[in-house]
Amino acid sequence: MLEMGQSKPWPEELKTLTGEDKMDATAMLDYFAPLKKWLDEQNKGQASGWQEAK
């Protein structure tokens, strides 16, 4: 795919290879859902590093 992407836009080549012209992160979100749930529980009530503390 990388070689093909040199001559055409990558979404066109993605469609050639997969039949889809858009990518979807659903599988990754599903895979990491247990980790996210655990992290959300561990960080409950705490401000994120980029948010102001209350």
Number of C-alpha atoms within 10 A of each C-alpha: 10 8 8 12 13 10 9 10 10 16 14 15 20 17 13 12 11 10 10 13 13 11 10 8 7 9 9 9 12 11 10 11 12 11 12 13 11 11 11 12 10 10 11 9 8 11 11 9 7 6 8 7 8 5
